[in-house]
């Protein structure tokens, strides 16, 4: 999805495996209010997103994914993964 920018799919999978959890989709009604979307100053159409991740073992985990969303056409965005880290 991020076209391997900054981290390949294999590197992402290895990082999650090292954490020791199995990622699962969160409940959108409880997850979305926890997501932070911030416009990037001086770069119209670019947003920084920080979103918590859920695991099968923990539910809401202490993992967060950070990414940029770059608008490349009206209302179409390309993600660029920045980081997956423990808070």
Secondary structure as UniProt FT lines:
FT   TURN            3..4
FT   HELIX           9..19
FT   STRAND          23..24
FT   HELIX           28..31
FT   HELIX           32..34
FT   STRAND          36..39
FT   TURN            41..42
FT   TURN            44..45
FT   STRAND          46..55
FT   TURN            56..58
FT   STRAND          59..73
FT   TURN            74..75
FT   STRAND          76..86
//
